[in-house]
Amino acid sequence: MSEIQFIVNKELCIGANACGGICARICPPDIIEYIDEDGKKVPCISEIELCMKDHGCQNNCPVKAITVLPPQEGGRNF
């Protein structure tokens, strides 16, 4: 089984300075950190195993730049 995926659309993300770091404030302390990408603070997960999988960061992102995908078991058949 693969682990949960935390995906940030860096083109949509307006950066922590612009949104107030809402994703890190919603998430339990120290799970979401910010990395500087061309002067914009973009969220990343420091310890993915601590993710609560509650989609709080995804649901509260003002520009919908975050996607949280649950672990997949063996993939999907279409």
C-alpha positions as CSV (number, residue, x, y, z in Angstrom):
1,M,0.0,0.0,0.0
2,S,1.3,3.4,-0.9
3,E,1.2,6.4,1.4
4,I,-1.0,9.4,1.3
5,Q,-0.1,12.0,-1.3
6,F,0.0,15.8,-0.5
7,I,0.0,17.6,-3.9
8,V,0.4,21.4,-4.3
9,N,-0.3,23.1,-7.6
10,K,2.5,25.6,-7.4
11,E,1.0,27.7,-10.2
12,L,-2.3,28.1,-8.3
13,C,-0.7,28.6,-4.8
14,I,-0.5,32.2,-3.8
15,G,2.0,31.5,-1.0
16,A,1.8,31.7,2.7
17,N,2.4,35.4,2.9
18,A,-0.7,36.1,0.7
19,C,-3.1,33.6,2.4
20,G,-1.8,33.8,5.9
21,G,-0.6,30.2,5.9
22,I,-4.1,28.9,6.4
23,C,-3.1,25.3,5.5
24,A,-0.4,25.1,8.3
25,R,-2.8,26.8,10.8
26,I,-5.5,24.3,10.2
27,C,-3.2,21.3,10.3
28,P,-1.7,20.0,13.6
29,P,1.5,21.8,14.5
30,D,4.7,21.2,12.5
31,I,3.2,18.9,9.8
32,I,3.1,21.5,7.1
33,E,6.2,23.6,6.5
34,Y,6.9,26.1,3.8
35,I,9.7,26.1,1.3
36,D,10.7,29.2,-0.6
37,E,10.1,28.9,-4.4
38,D,11.1,32.0,-6.2
39,G,10.1,34.2,-3.3
40,K,6.8,32.4,-2.6
41,K,6.4,30.3,0.5
42,V,4.8,27.0,-0.8
43,P,3.5,24.3,1.6
44,C,5.1,20.9,1.9
45,I,4.6,18.0,4.4
46,S,7.4,17.4,6.8
47,E,6.2,14.0,8.1
48,I,3.5,12.5,5.8
49,E,2.8,9.7,8.3
50,L,1.4,12.4,10.7
51,C,-1.2,13.6,8.2
52,M,-4.7,13.3,9.6
53,K,-6.2,12.7,6.2
54,D,-9.1,15.0,7.1
55,H,-8.6,17.2,4.0
56,G,-8.7,20.4,6.2
57,C,-5.8,21.9,4.3
58,Q,-7.4,21.1,0.9
59,N,-10.9,22.3,1.9
60,N,-9.6,25.6,3.3
61,C,-7.1,26.6,0.7
62,P,-8.5,29.8,-0.7
63,V,-7.3,29.1,-4.3
64,K,-7.8,25.2,-4.2
65,A,-4.1,24.6,-4.7
66,I,-3.9,21.6,-2.4
67,T,-5.0,18.0,-3.2
68,V,-4.8,15.2,-0.6
69,L,-5.1,11.7,-2.1
70,P,-5.6,8.7,0.2
71,P,-3.4,5.7,0.0
72,Q,-4.2,3.4,-2.9
73,E,-4.1,-0.4,-2.5
74,G,-3.0,-2.0,-5.7
75,G,-4.2,0.7,-8.0
76,R,-7.6,1.0,-9.8
77,N,-9.0,-0.9,-12.7
78,F,-10.9,1.2,-15.3
